[in-house]
Amino acid sequence: MWQSPSMSYQPPMSNDEFRRAGHEMIDWIADYWERVEDLPVLSQVEPGDIRASLPTSPPESGEAWSDIMSDVDELIMPGITHWQSPNFFAYFPANASPPSVLGELMSAGLGVQGMLWATSPACTELETHMMDWMIDLCGLPDRFRSGGAGGGVIQDSASSGALVAILAARERTAGQWRWDELVAYSSEHAHSSMIKGCKIAGLTEDQVRSIPSDPTTHAMDAQALRRAMEEDIVAGRRPFFVQATAGTTSSTAFDPVHEIADICKEYVAWLHLDGAFAGAAAVAPEFRFVNDGLERVDSYTFNPHKWLLTNFDCSMFFVADRQPMIAALSVLPEYLRNAASDEGAVVDYRDWQIPLGRRFRALKLWFVIRTHGAEGLANFVRSHVDMAKNFEAKIEAHPQYEIVAPTPLSLVTFRHVGGDADNERIRDAINNGGESYITHTKLNGQTVLRLAIGAVRTEQRHVDATYNLLAALA
Ligand SMILES: *Cc1c(COP(=O)(O)O)cnc(C)c1O
Protein backbone atom coordinates (compact mmCIF):
# COMPACT_ATOMS: atom_id res chain seq x y z
CA MET A 1 0.00 0.00 0.00
CA TRP A 2 1.23 3.45 -0.95
CA GLN A 3 2.00 5.64 2.02
CA SER A 4 2.61 9.32 1.89
CA PRO A 5 5.16 10.70 4.36
CA SER A 6 3.14 13.67 5.59
CA MET A 7 0.10 14.30 3.48
CA SER A 8 -1.95 16.29 5.92
CA TYR A 9 -1.74 19.69 4.24
CA GLN A 10 -1.90 22.67 6.56
CA PRO A 11 -3.58 25.51 4.67
CA PRO A 12 -1.70 28.79 5.15
CA MET A 13 -4.59 30.99 6.28
CA SER A 14 -5.71 29.80 9.71
CA ASN A 15 -9.20 30.53 10.93
CA ASP A 16 -7.83 33.32 13.12
CA GLU A 17 -5.93 34.82 10.22
CA PHE A 18 -9.04 34.56 8.08
CA ARG A 19 -11.00 36.41 10.75
CA ARG A 20 -8.46 39.23 10.76
CA ALA A 21 -8.10 39.40 6.96
CA GLY A 22 -11.87 39.21 6.61
CA HIS A 23 -12.50 42.14 8.92
CA GLU A 24 -9.89 44.08 6.99
CA MET A 25 -11.55 43.11 3.72
CA ILE A 26 -14.90 44.51 4.86
CA ASP A 27 -13.09 47.71 5.84
CA TRP A 28 -11.39 47.75 2.45
CA ILE A 29 -14.76 47.47 0.66
CA ALA A 30 -16.42 50.11 2.87
CA ASP A 31 -13.45 52.45 2.32
CA TYR A 32 -13.69 51.81 -1.41
CA TRP A 33 -17.36 52.72 -1.45
CA GLU A 34 -16.54 55.93 0.43
CA ARG A 35 -13.86 57.03 -2.02
CA VAL A 36 -15.23 55.59 -5.28
CA GLU A 37 -16.91 58.89 -6.13
CA ASP A 38 -13.48 60.54 -6.55
CA LEU A 39 -11.95 57.85 -8.77
CA PRO A 40 -11.92 58.19 -12.59
CA VAL A 41 -15.03 56.21 -13.53
CA LEU A 42 -13.71 54.60 -16.72
CA SER A 43 -10.39 52.81 -16.24
CA GLN A 44 -7.72 54.68 -18.14
CA VAL A 45 -5.28 51.78 -18.74
CA GLU A 46 -4.20 50.60 -22.20
CA PRO A 47 -4.71 47.01 -23.40
CA GLY A 48 -2.03 44.75 -21.84
CA ASP A 49 -1.04 47.19 -19.07
CA ILE A 50 -2.41 45.06 -16.25
CA ARG A 51 -0.86 41.79 -17.42
CA ALA A 52 2.48 43.49 -17.99
CA SER A 53 2.52 44.46 -14.30
CA LEU A 54 1.97 40.86 -13.07
CA PRO A 55 4.69 38.21 -12.55
CA THR A 56 4.92 35.90 -15.56
CA SER A 57 4.76 32.70 -13.46
CA PRO A 58 2.86 31.66 -10.32
CA PRO A 59 4.77 31.82 -7.01
CA GLU A 60 6.64 28.69 -5.93
CA SER A 61 5.84 29.21 -2.25
CA GLY A 62 2.88 30.91 -0.63
CA GLU A 63 2.96 34.66 -0.14
CA ALA A 64 1.91 36.93 2.71
CA TRP A 65 -1.70 38.13 2.63
CA SER A 66 -0.59 41.73 3.14
CA ASP A 67 1.53 41.51 -0.04
CA ILE A 68 -1.41 40.21 -2.00
CA MET A 69 -3.65 43.05 -0.75
CA SER A 70 -1.11 45.72 -1.59
CA ASP A 71 -0.87 44.30 -5.12
CA VAL A 72 -4.64 44.63 -5.40
CA ASP A 73 -4.32 48.33 -4.61
CA GLU A 74 -1.33 48.92 -6.86
CA LEU A 75 -1.80 46.57 -9.80
CA ILE A 76 -5.49 45.79 -10.04
CA MET A 77 -7.33 48.96 -9.00
CA PRO A 78 -5.99 51.05 -11.92
CA GLY A 79 -7.68 48.56 -14.25
CA ILE A 80 -11.08 48.80 -12.57
CA THR A 81 -13.93 50.68 -14.19
CA HIS A 82 -15.98 51.84 -11.24
CA TRP A 83 -19.48 50.48 -11.78
CA GLN A 84 -20.27 51.43 -8.17
CA SER A 85 -19.35 55.08 -8.76
CA PRO A 86 -22.27 57.49 -8.36
CA ASN A 87 -21.00 58.99 -11.63
CA PHE A 88 -21.50 55.75 -13.57
CA PHE A 89 -24.22 56.30 -16.19
CA ALA A 90 -23.08 53.82 -18.87
CA TYR A 91 -24.93 50.71 -20.17
CA PHE A 92 -27.32 49.84 -17.35
CA PRO A 93 -26.36 49.90 -13.66
CA ALA A 94 -24.92 46.84 -11.90
CA ASN A 95 -25.98 47.38 -8.32
CA ALA A 96 -23.98 46.14 -5.35
CA SER A 97 -25.22 47.07 -1.89
CA PRO A 98 -24.09 46.20 1.64
CA PRO A 99 -26.68 43.49 2.41
CA SER A 100 -26.17 41.82 -0.97
CA VAL A 101 -22.40 41.76 -0.58
CA LEU A 102 -22.80 40.20 2.86
CA GLY A 103 -25.17 37.61 1.40
CA GLU A 104 -22.62 36.86 -1.33
CA LEU A 105 -19.92 36.40 1.28
CA MET A 106 -22.05 34.11 3.39
CA SER A 107 -22.97 32.06 0.33
CA ALA A 108 -19.25 31.65 -0.44
CA GLY A 109 -18.56 30.66 3.16
CA LEU A 110 -21.31 28.07 3.24
CA GLY A 111 -20.06 26.88 -0.13
CA VAL A 112 -23.12 24.77 -0.85
CA GLN A 113 -24.16 23.35 -4.21
CA GLY A 114 -27.90 23.69 -4.70
CA MET A 115 -28.40 21.51 -7.75
CA LEU A 116 -30.89 19.25 -5.97
CA TRP A 117 -33.23 19.95 -3.09
CA ALA A 118 -31.42 17.13 -1.29
CA THR A 119 -27.97 18.77 -1.67
CA SER A 120 -29.09 21.65 0.62
CA PRO A 121 -32.82 21.97 1.21
CA ALA A 122 -32.64 25.59 2.41
CA CYS A 123 -30.89 26.66 -0.79
CA THR A 124 -33.82 25.47 -2.89
CA GLU A 125 -36.64 26.44 -0.54
CA LEU A 126 -35.39 29.96 0.17
CA GLU A 127 -35.05 30.46 -3.59
CA THR A 128 -38.60 29.27 -4.28
CA HIS A 129 -39.80 31.53 -1.48
CA MET A 130 -37.91 34.57 -2.82
CA MET A 131 -39.38 34.01 -6.28
CA ASP A 132 -42.86 34.00 -4.74
CA TRP A 133 -42.00 37.10 -2.71
CA MET A 134 -40.88 38.80 -5.93
CA ILE A 135 -44.34 38.15 -7.37
CA ASP A 136 -45.83 40.07 -4.42
CA LEU A 137 -43.21 42.82 -4.51
CA CYS A 138 -43.62 43.50 -8.25
CA GLY A 139 -47.31 42.67 -8.70
CA LEU A 140 -46.51 39.82 -11.10
CA PRO A 141 -49.21 37.40 -12.28
CA ASP A 142 -50.18 34.50 -10.02
CA ARG A 143 -49.50 32.02 -12.82
CA PHE A 144 -45.80 32.35 -11.99
CA ARG A 145 -46.30 31.19 -8.39
CA SER A 146 -44.58 28.03 -7.26
CA GLY A 147 -47.87 26.49 -6.06
CA GLY A 148 -49.31 26.17 -9.59
CA ALA A 149 -48.12 24.88 -12.95
CA GLY A 150 -45.44 27.56 -13.28
CA GLY A 151 -42.72 28.88 -11.03
CA GLY A 152 -39.58 30.93 -10.72
CA VAL A 153 -35.86 30.34 -10.47
CA ILE A 154 -32.77 32.50 -10.09
CA GLN A 155 -30.60 32.33 -13.21
CA ASP A 156 -27.12 33.77 -13.56
CA SER A 157 -28.30 36.17 -16.27
CA ALA A 158 -31.16 37.26 -18.49
CA SER A 159 -29.18 35.67 -21.33
CA SER A 160 -29.50 32.26 -19.68
CA GLY A 161 -33.20 32.94 -19.11
CA ALA A 162 -33.69 33.59 -22.82
CA LEU A 163 -31.82 30.39 -23.72
CA VAL A 164 -33.90 28.31 -21.30
CA ALA A 165 -37.07 29.84 -22.79
CA ILE A 166 -35.92 29.01 -26.33
CA LEU A 167 -35.21 25.40 -25.34
CA ALA A 168 -38.59 25.06 -23.58
CA ALA A 169 -40.35 26.52 -26.63
CA ARG A 170 -38.54 24.04 -28.88
CA GLU A 171 -39.60 21.21 -26.59
CA ARG A 172 -43.25 22.16 -27.08
CA THR A 173 -42.91 21.54 -30.82
CA ALA A 174 -40.93 18.31 -30.43
CA GLY A 175 -42.20 15.39 -32.46
CA GLN A 176 -44.27 17.62 -34.75
CA TRP A 177 -41.63 19.77 -36.40
CA ARG A 178 -38.02 19.40 -37.42
CA TRP A 179 -35.58 21.69 -35.69
CA ASP A 180 -34.55 23.33 -38.98
CA GLU A 181 -38.18 24.27 -39.72
CA LEU A 182 -38.52 26.47 -36.61
CA VAL A 183 -38.31 30.26 -36.72
CA ALA A 184 -37.76 32.76 -33.86
CA TYR A 185 -38.63 36.49 -33.81
CA SER A 186 -37.71 39.60 -31.90
CA SER A 187 -37.56 43.31 -32.59
CA GLU A 188 -34.51 44.98 -34.09
CA HIS A 189 -33.97 46.51 -30.64
CA ALA A 190 -34.12 43.22 -28.74
CA HIS A 191 -31.05 42.39 -26.68
CA SER A 192 -28.28 40.47 -28.48
CA SER A 193 -28.72 37.61 -25.98
CA MET A 194 -31.78 36.46 -27.94
CA ILE A 195 -29.75 35.88 -31.12
CA LYS A 196 -26.97 34.31 -29.07
CA GLY A 197 -29.49 31.98 -27.39
CA CYS A 198 -30.81 30.92 -30.80
CA LYS A 199 -27.24 30.30 -31.99
CA ILE A 200 -26.45 28.14 -28.97
CA ALA A 201 -29.72 26.27 -29.45
CA GLY A 202 -28.60 25.41 -32.98
CA LEU A 203 -30.72 27.76 -35.09
CA THR A 204 -29.08 29.16 -38.19
CA GLU A 205 -29.15 32.86 -39.00
CA ASP A 206 -32.05 32.46 -41.41
CA GLN A 207 -34.19 30.94 -38.66
CA VAL A 208 -34.10 34.18 -36.67
CA ARG A 209 -36.11 37.23 -37.76
CA SER A 210 -35.49 40.81 -36.77
CA ILE A 211 -38.80 42.70 -36.77
CA PRO A 212 -38.79 46.45 -37.46
CA SER A 213 -39.84 48.88 -34.78
CA ASP A 214 -41.75 52.15 -34.70
CA PRO A 215 -39.32 55.00 -35.50
CA THR A 216 -40.70 57.21 -32.71
CA THR A 217 -41.35 54.81 -29.83
CA HIS A 218 -38.80 52.14 -30.93
CA ALA A 219 -41.33 49.48 -29.93
CA MET A 220 -41.82 46.38 -32.07
CA ASP A 221 -44.24 46.79 -34.96
CA ALA A 222 -46.72 44.01 -34.13
CA GLN A 223 -48.25 44.03 -37.60
CA ALA A 224 -44.82 43.50 -39.12
CA LEU A 225 -44.41 40.55 -36.75
CA ARG A 226 -47.71 39.09 -37.96
CA ARG A 227 -46.69 39.50 -41.60
CA ALA A 228 -43.31 37.84 -41.02
CA MET A 229 -44.91 34.90 -39.24
CA GLU A 230 -47.53 34.46 -41.96
CA GLU A 231 -44.85 34.48 -44.67
CA ASP A 232 -42.94 31.78 -42.81
CA ILE A 233 -46.07 29.66 -42.40
CA VAL A 234 -46.82 29.92 -46.11
CA ALA A 235 -43.24 28.80 -46.79
CA GLY A 236 -43.77 25.69 -44.63
CA ARG A 237 -41.86 26.92 -41.60
CA ARG A 238 -43.05 26.93 -37.99
CA PRO A 239 -42.94 30.17 -35.91
CA PHE A 240 -42.15 28.80 -32.43
CA PHE A 241 -40.66 31.60 -30.34
CA VAL A 242 -41.14 35.35 -29.97
CA GLN A 243 -39.14 37.50 -27.61
CA ALA A 244 -40.73 40.81 -26.69
CA THR A 245 -38.90 43.42 -24.63
CA ALA A 246 -40.17 45.46 -21.70
CA GLY A 247 -37.56 48.23 -21.70
CA THR A 248 -35.01 47.85 -24.51
CA THR A 249 -31.34 48.37 -23.84
CA SER A 250 -31.06 51.21 -26.33
CA SER A 251 -33.95 53.36 -25.12
CA THR A 252 -36.24 51.48 -22.64
CA ALA A 253 -38.87 51.00 -25.36
CA PHE A 254 -41.81 48.76 -24.47
CA ASP A 255 -43.04 46.34 -27.11
CA PRO A 256 -46.86 46.02 -27.39
CA VAL A 257 -47.12 42.80 -25.38
CA HIS A 258 -50.92 42.42 -25.67
CA GLU A 259 -50.90 42.64 -29.46
CA ILE A 260 -47.89 40.31 -29.65
CA ALA A 261 -49.58 37.87 -27.27
CA ASP A 262 -52.67 37.79 -29.54
CA ILE A 263 -50.45 36.83 -32.47
CA CYS A 264 -48.51 34.24 -30.47
CA LYS A 265 -51.74 32.67 -29.29
CA GLU A 266 -53.05 32.44 -32.83
CA TYR A 267 -49.90 30.71 -34.11
CA VAL A 268 -49.07 28.81 -30.90
CA ALA A 269 -45.67 30.42 -30.47
CA TRP A 270 -43.91 30.74 -27.09
CA LEU A 271 -43.81 34.34 -25.87
CA HIS A 272 -40.82 35.31 -23.74
CA LEU A 273 -40.72 38.79 -22.22
CA ASP A 274 -37.33 40.34 -21.50
CA GLY A 275 -37.58 42.99 -18.78
CA ALA A 276 -33.92 42.72 -17.76
CA PHE A 277 -33.53 46.31 -16.65
CA ALA A 278 -37.04 47.79 -16.48
CA GLY A 279 -38.71 44.92 -14.63
CA ALA A 280 -37.27 46.07 -11.31
CA ALA A 281 -39.30 49.29 -11.53
CA ALA A 282 -42.45 47.31 -10.71
CA VAL A 283 -41.46 47.39 -7.03
CA ALA A 284 -43.05 50.86 -7.15
CA PRO A 285 -46.79 50.45 -7.90
CA GLU A 286 -46.90 53.59 -10.09
CA PHE A 287 -44.43 51.94 -12.51
CA ARG A 288 -46.36 48.70 -12.93
CA PHE A 289 -46.91 49.62 -16.58
CA VAL A 290 -43.70 47.64 -17.07
CA ASN A 291 -45.78 44.52 -16.33
CA ASP A 292 -48.33 45.28 -19.02
CA GLY A 293 -49.41 42.03 -20.70
CA LEU A 294 -47.30 39.89 -18.39
CA GLU A 295 -50.25 37.65 -17.52
CA ARG A 296 -50.19 36.48 -21.15
CA VAL A 297 -46.54 35.52 -21.61
CA ASP A 298 -45.01 32.06 -21.27
CA SER A 299 -41.83 33.24 -19.60
CA TYR A 300 -40.41 36.41 -18.13
CA THR A 301 -37.03 37.60 -16.94
CA PHE A 302 -35.66 40.62 -15.09
CA ASN A 303 -32.44 41.35 -13.24
CA PRO A 304 -32.17 42.45 -9.60
CA HIS A 305 -28.45 42.51 -10.46
CA LYS A 306 -29.07 45.56 -12.58
CA TRP A 307 -31.35 47.90 -10.67
CA LEU A 308 -32.43 46.23 -7.43
CA LEU A 309 -29.48 46.56 -5.06
CA THR A 310 -28.29 42.99 -5.57
CA ASN A 311 -24.82 42.34 -6.93
CA PHE A 312 -24.27 40.22 -10.04
CA ASP A 313 -25.38 37.49 -10.54
CA CYS A 314 -29.08 37.41 -9.74
CA SER A 315 -31.63 37.18 -12.56
CA MET A 316 -35.30 36.33 -12.07
CA PHE A 317 -36.76 33.80 -14.50
CA PHE A 318 -40.46 32.89 -14.37
CA VAL A 319 -42.45 30.38 -16.42
CA ALA A 320 -46.21 29.91 -16.62
CA ASP A 321 -45.83 26.17 -17.25
CA ARG A 322 -42.63 24.52 -16.05
CA GLN A 323 -43.23 21.17 -17.79
CA PRO A 324 -41.73 21.90 -21.24
CA MET A 325 -38.68 23.49 -19.60
CA ILE A 326 -38.10 20.50 -17.33
CA ALA A 327 -38.66 18.11 -20.23
CA ALA A 328 -36.05 20.04 -22.22
CA LEU A 329 -33.42 20.17 -19.47
CA SER A 330 -33.85 17.15 -17.24
CA VAL A 331 -31.36 14.28 -17.42
CA LEU A 332 -31.15 11.97 -14.43
CA PRO A 333 -27.95 9.99 -13.96
CA GLU A 334 -27.91 7.31 -11.28
CA TYR A 335 -25.49 9.20 -9.02
CA LEU A 336 -28.00 12.05 -8.54
CA ARG A 337 -30.95 9.84 -7.65
CA ASN A 338 -32.43 10.33 -4.18
CA ALA A 339 -35.67 9.57 -2.38
CA ALA A 340 -37.00 13.15 -2.22
CA SER A 341 -36.58 13.66 -5.98
CA ASP A 342 -37.95 10.21 -6.82
CA GLU A 343 -41.11 10.91 -4.85
CA GLY A 344 -41.58 14.16 -6.77
CA ALA A 345 -42.00 15.95 -3.45
CA VAL A 346 -39.38 18.63 -4.15
CA VAL A 347 -38.07 21.09 -6.74
CA ASP A 348 -34.67 20.27 -8.23
CA TYR A 349 -33.45 23.50 -9.79
CA ARG A 350 -30.78 21.73 -11.86
CA ASP A 351 -33.68 21.03 -14.26
CA TRP A 352 -34.40 24.76 -14.61
CA GLN A 353 -30.98 25.87 -15.90
CA ILE A 354 -28.08 24.91 -18.18
CA PRO A 355 -25.36 23.88 -15.66
CA LEU A 356 -25.77 21.29 -12.95
CA GLY A 357 -24.13 23.14 -10.05
CA ARG A 358 -25.68 26.27 -8.63
CA ARG A 359 -24.83 28.90 -6.04
CA PHE A 360 -26.92 29.95 -3.06
CA ARG A 361 -28.00 33.21 -4.70
CA ALA A 362 -31.30 33.51 -2.82
CA LEU A 363 -29.45 34.45 0.35
CA LYS A 364 -28.33 37.85 -0.93
CA LEU A 365 -31.77 38.59 -2.34
CA TRP A 366 -33.36 37.69 1.00
CA PHE A 367 -30.94 40.03 2.79
CA VAL A 368 -31.67 42.85 0.33
CA ILE A 369 -35.46 42.50 0.50
CA ARG A 370 -35.51 42.25 4.30
CA THR A 371 -33.12 45.14 4.82
CA HIS A 372 -34.92 47.57 2.52
CA GLY A 373 -38.50 46.35 2.71
CA ALA A 374 -40.96 46.87 -0.15
CA GLU A 375 -41.11 50.56 0.65
CA GLY A 376 -37.33 51.03 0.54
CA LEU A 377 -37.00 49.20 -2.78
CA ALA A 378 -39.78 51.35 -4.28
CA ASN A 379 -38.17 54.57 -3.04
CA PHE A 380 -34.84 53.46 -4.48
CA VAL A 381 -36.16 53.19 -8.07
CA ARG A 382 -38.35 56.29 -7.60
CA SER A 383 -35.33 58.39 -6.72
CA HIS A 384 -33.61 57.45 -9.98
CA VAL A 385 -36.70 58.08 -12.10
CA ASP A 386 -36.98 61.54 -10.49
CA MET A 387 -33.36 62.32 -11.32
CA ALA A 388 -33.92 61.19 -14.91
CA LYS A 389 -36.97 63.44 -15.33
CA ASN A 390 -34.97 66.32 -13.97
CA PHE A 391 -32.08 65.67 -16.36
CA GLU A 392 -34.49 65.22 -19.26
CA ALA A 393 -36.03 68.65 -18.59
CA LYS A 394 -32.61 70.31 -18.60
CA ILE A 395 -31.60 68.62 -21.86
CA GLU A 396 -34.92 69.67 -23.42
CA ALA A 397 -34.26 73.26 -22.45
CA HIS A 398 -30.73 73.28 -23.89
CA PRO A 399 -30.62 74.67 -27.44
CA GLN A 400 -27.83 72.31 -28.61
CA TYR A 401 -29.30 69.06 -27.27
CA GLU A 402 -32.49 67.16 -27.95
CA ILE A 403 -34.30 64.22 -26.38
CA VAL A 404 -34.60 61.40 -28.92
CA ALA A 405 -36.87 58.85 -27.21
CA PRO A 406 -39.42 58.81 -24.37
CA THR A 407 -38.05 58.53 -20.81
CA PRO A 408 -40.43 56.10 -19.11
CA LEU A 409 -37.96 55.29 -16.31
CA SER A 410 -34.38 56.29 -15.52
CA LEU A 411 -32.64 56.03 -18.91
CA VAL A 412 -32.44 59.28 -20.87
CA THR A 413 -31.52 59.08 -24.57
CA PHE A 414 -30.48 62.36 -26.15
CA ARG A 415 -28.17 63.84 -28.73
CA HIS A 416 -26.30 66.94 -29.70
CA VAL A 417 -28.03 68.47 -32.70
CA GLY A 418 -24.69 68.82 -34.52
CA GLY A 419 -24.65 65.19 -35.70
CA ASP A 420 -22.84 61.90 -35.04
CA ALA A 421 -19.30 63.31 -34.91
CA ASP A 422 -20.28 65.84 -32.25
CA ASN A 423 -21.93 63.17 -30.14
CA GLU A 424 -18.90 60.91 -30.35
CA ARG A 425 -16.61 63.81 -29.45
CA ILE A 426 -18.73 64.70 -26.41
CA ARG A 427 -18.97 61.08 -25.23
CA ASP A 428 -15.19 60.58 -25.49
CA ALA A 429 -14.40 63.88 -23.79
CA ILE A 430 -16.64 62.97 -20.85
CA ASN A 431 -15.35 59.43 -20.49
CA ASN A 432 -11.66 60.30 -20.88
CA GLY A 433 -12.05 63.07 -18.33
CA GLY A 434 -12.90 60.45 -15.69
CA GLU A 435 -15.58 62.50 -13.91
CA SER A 436 -18.48 60.64 -15.47
CA TYR A 437 -19.14 57.69 -17.76
CA ILE A 438 -21.86 57.52 -20.43
CA THR A 439 -22.31 55.27 -23.47
CA HIS A 440 -24.04 55.60 -26.84
CA THR A 441 -26.40 53.66 -29.06
CA LYS A 442 -27.91 53.98 -32.53
CA LEU A 443 -31.53 54.99 -33.02
CA ASN A 444 -32.89 55.47 -36.56
CA GLY A 445 -29.31 55.20 -37.79
CA GLN A 446 -28.09 58.12 -35.68
CA THR A 447 -25.57 58.03 -32.85
CA VAL A 448 -27.31 59.01 -29.62
CA LEU A 449 -26.08 59.31 -26.05
CA ARG A 450 -27.51 57.38 -23.11
CA LEU A 451 -27.54 58.47 -19.49
CA ALA A 452 -28.64 55.46 -17.42
CA ILE A 453 -29.26 56.40 -13.79
CA GLY A 454 -29.34 53.60 -11.24
CA ALA A 455 -26.14 53.29 -9.22
CA VAL A 456 -26.68 52.84 -5.51
CA ARG A 457 -24.90 56.06 -4.51
CA THR A 458 -26.07 58.38 -7.30
CA GLU A 459 -27.68 61.62 -6.11
CA GLN A 460 -29.10 64.55 -8.03
CA ARG A 461 -25.82 66.44 -7.65
CA HIS A 462 -23.97 63.73 -9.62
CA VAL A 463 -26.48 63.91 -12.45
CA ASP A 464 -26.24 67.71 -12.39
CA ALA A 465 -22.45 67.54 -12.60
CA THR A 466 -22.70 65.38 -15.72
CA TYR A 467 -25.23 67.81 -17.19
CA ASN A 468 -22.77 70.64 -16.56
CA LEU A 469 -20.04 68.73 -18.39
CA LEU A 470 -22.38 68.19 -21.32
CA ALA A 471 -23.34 71.86 -21.37
CA ALA A 472 -19.67 72.89 -21.32
CA LEU A 473 -18.93 70.57 -24.26
CA ALA A 474 -21.89 71.71 -26.38
C1 LIG B 1 -28.80 43.87 -19.87
C2 LIG B 1 -29.86 43.26 -20.70
C3 LIG B 1 -29.85 41.89 -20.98
C4 LIG B 1 -28.72 41.00 -20.60
O1 LIG B 1 -28.66 40.78 -19.26
P1 LIG B 1 -27.65 39.67 -18.67
O2 LIG B 1 -28.24 39.37 -17.34
O3 LIG B 1 -26.33 40.33 -18.59
O4 LIG B 1 -27.65 38.52 -19.59
C5 LIG B 1 -30.91 41.37 -21.68
N1 LIG B 1 -31.93 42.15 -22.09
C6 LIG B 1 -31.98 43.47 -21.86
C7 LIG B 1 -33.15 44.29 -22.33
C8 LIG B 1 -30.92 44.08 -21.16
O5 LIG B 1 -30.97 45.41 -20.94
Ligand as a Chemical Component Dictionary entry (heavy atoms), coordinates in Angstrom:
data_LIG
# 
_chem_comp.id                   LIG 
_chem_comp.type                 NON-POLYMER 
_chem_comp.pdbx_formal_charge   0 
_chem_comp.three_letter_code    LIG 
# 
loop_
_chem_comp_atom.comp_id 
_chem_comp_atom.atom_id 
_chem_comp_atom.alt_atom_id 
_chem_comp_atom.type_symbol 
_chem_comp_atom.charge 
_chem_comp_atom.model_Cartn_x 
_chem_comp_atom.model_Cartn_y 
_chem_comp_atom.model_Cartn_z 
_chem_comp_atom.pdbx_ordinal 
LIG C1 C1 C 0 -28.805 43.870 -19.871 1  
LIG C2 C2 C 0 -29.856 43.263 -20.704 2  
LIG C3 C3 C 0 -29.852 41.893 -20.976 3  
LIG C4 C4 C 0 -28.722 40.997 -20.595 4  
LIG O1 O1 O 0 -28.655 40.782 -19.258 5  
LIG P1 P1 P 0 -27.654 39.674 -18.666 6  
LIG O2 O2 O 0 -28.240 39.366 -17.343 7  
LIG O3 O3 O 0 -26.326 40.327 -18.590 8  
LIG O4 O4 O 0 -27.654 38.518 -19.587 9  
LIG C5 C5 C 0 -30.912 41.367 -21.676 10 
LIG N1 N1 N 0 -31.930 42.150 -22.087 11 
LIG C6 C6 C 0 -31.977 43.470 -21.861 12 
LIG C7 C7 C 0 -33.147 44.285 -22.326 13 
LIG C8 C8 C 0 -30.925 44.077 -21.158 14 
LIG O5 O5 O 0 -30.970 45.410 -20.942 15 
# 
loop_
_chem_comp_bond.comp_id 
_chem_comp_bond.atom_id_1 
_chem_comp_bond.atom_id_2 
_chem_comp_bond.value_order 
_chem_comp_bond.pdbx_ordinal 
LIG C1 C2 SING 1  
LIG C2 C3 SING 2  
LIG C2 C8 DOUB 3  
LIG C3 C4 SING 4  
LIG C3 C5 DOUB 5  
LIG C4 O1 SING 6  
LIG O1 P1 SING 7  
LIG P1 O2 DOUB 8  
LIG P1 O3 SING 9  
LIG P1 O4 SING 10 
LIG C5 N1 SING 11 
LIG N1 C6 DOUB 12 
LIG C6 C7 SING 13 
LIG C6 C8 SING 14 
LIG C8 O5 SING 15 
# 
